[in-house]
Amino acid sequence: MITLGEPAFFTRLREARRVLIAGAGGGFDVYAGLPLALALRSAGKEVHLASLSFADLYGLSPDVWVDEDVAAVGPDTPVRGDYFPERTVAQWLLTQDMAPVVYAFPSIGVGPLRAAYRALITHLGGVDAVVLVDGGTDILMRGDEHGLGTPEEDMASLAAVSGLEEIPHRLVACLGFGVDAYHGVNHSLVLENLAALDRDGSYLGAFSLLGAAREGALYLDAVAHAQRHTPSHPSIVNGSVAAAVRGDFGDVRFTERTKGGELFVNPLMSMYFCVDLPGLARRNLYLDLLERTSLMRQVSSVIEEFRATLPRQRPPRVFPH
């Protein structure tokens, strides 16, 4: 039973023993899952981390691969260049005396990605829940909005996990409300989508990541660690969320990558917005069209072709307050 005394997200996972938390959109999205992983581990659950990776995984040595399209990345896993968020997470986990492994999927289409999820789940001995985490909220776009953000990786992950009907609990958690405005997402439409999901019974509410909480403090430490170890490409999303968790507000500067633009860091960025994954998938207007994709560029092409068939797009709406 859902009550005001416990976020519905955690109520849904109360009976789960093993949980897989996976970054949906690639890159640093997995960092948005760290506070959830810490909270669930404190509740006595076995939690594993995974990520759709932008790194050159196919250059990894054969002993890293636990199955086709599933790599077990540790603190010392070599890769060309310094951009390897999965390894950076593993290095930070080691500093916290936690199992320093992050499983990484290549940037692939829905069919092989779903197979990779199933292979990983078998490798882990089964899981009761899969949680996709999105740094931002563009995974909540249904397809007819004026701007979709950067949907390819999010939609490949959403479609892949929506087909894992054997998993009892499949959820989505978004952290970083507002950061996708840079990529054309209108957040009044995000709120409209959440309201529609609420009517369907698929919205699981929102809760804040607080800097005074253990999970918030450790998240800040993990983001600072990532910024030190990825100086050429620090995460704008997690930098913005971390600033919000610290209580910063407005046009906050934490990397040269944001020069020339104006940020609006605020407390909404440090809130998790959570939904039921199958419910979110049902409301997406083109997800079924992605089923036959094998490559990420095919995902991109399908989305582009779908958008071309729309008689009209939902126009941006000004937030009235």
KAKAGI-V384101 format. One record per helix or strand of 2 or more residues. SS is the DSSP state (~ for helix, > for strand). FROM is the first residue (numbers start at 1). LEN is the number of residues. If there is no record, write none. Layout:
BEGIN
<<SS/FROM/LEN> <SS/FROM/LEN>>
END
This chain:
BEGIN
<<~/8/5> <>/18/6> <~/27/16> <>/46/7> <~/57/3> <~/62/3> <>/65/3> <>/70/4> <~/85/11> <>/102/4> <~/110/14> <>/129/7> <~/138/3> <~/151/12> <>/169/7> <~/179/5> <~/187/14> <>/203/6> <~/214/16> <~/236/10> <~/256/3> <~/267/4> <>/271/6> <~/277/7> <~/287/4> <~/296/14>>
END
